[in-house]
Amino acid sequence: MYMAIFGVFASSWFGWAQEKPKENWRKYLGIASAFSLLVGLLGIYLSVTNWHRPSALSEAATFKNYLIFVYIEFFVAGIGAFLLIKNKRKDYVAPWVAFIVGIHFIWLKSIFQDSSLYLLAALLVAVSIISVFLSKKLNVANSAFTGIGAGIVLFCFAILGFIRFILA
């Protein structure tokens, strides 16, 4: 499932990065988005064909806690995005969403019993903060650098999921 989720979301972030990047980045962002999506689709296939295997979300209480964290994440990210757009700061929506996504992985560590989610959280939070400064320096939308950074991080975790699947 890591491969499926992180691959598909990496593709989404690379897609968001295409909002206003440097012109010569577009081809590479498209390739990264497509490749991430293929990795995600392979992850979906592997997940479906191994559906019978137990997972961290097999227990009802754990699944309930997972849903609570995800709903909170969507709510907080959505409210923040709405307020940023309303206050004519839409260029900060991508870093805001990446920040909230990063923070939510801290909470999900206990759900999935996976300490590597702390690293994922730290990397996404770092991308969200650094992107605001680098985007100005490179004269691109915040979403360009945020999307590239988040896409790369999530793609790496999709590959980590594949490695864990092979080694299991």
Summary of the structure (lengths in Angstrom):
residues: 168
radius of gyration: 16.3
end to end distance: 13.3
largest distance: 49.4
contacts: 561
relative contact order: 0.20
helix: 84%
strand: 0%
